[in-house]
Amino acid sequence: QMQLVDSGGGLVQAGGSLRLSCAASGRTITNWITAWFRQAPGKAREFVGVIDRSGGIEMNTDSVKGRFTISLDNANNTMYLPMNGLKPEDPAFYYCAARYLPYVSRNSMEYALWGQGSQVTVSS
């Protein structure tokens, strides 16, 4: 079974940048639909973005407003979430997720495989 490991979270000042990492093992990541979600304490899980098997990207522009994107390192079997211009409303636990079906989804309930999550905190 494929496994996902989240890393790269941390504390940054408002306006700063972070790049989260989702390392896959057991399967080739490009054979799966992979996505990012986030969840703050007391809040519902929120879709951030998704990348399909061919590299097509859809972002939740309502929440990230063009500040985040998704990249894929095929050689290292790793998905990234580069985040720029972090805002006070961005702090949350960020998760990567994967599904094998050959179409994208923004619904967290349609993803069966999840990383352990990585905390992002924004100060000042």
Secondary structure, DSSP 4 states (H G I P E B T S, - for coil): --EEEEE--EEEETT--EEEEEEEESS-GGGSEEEEEEE-TTS--EEEEEE-TTS-EEE-HHHHTTSB--EEETTTTEEEEEE-S--TT--EEEEEEEE-SSS----GGG--EE---EEEEEE-
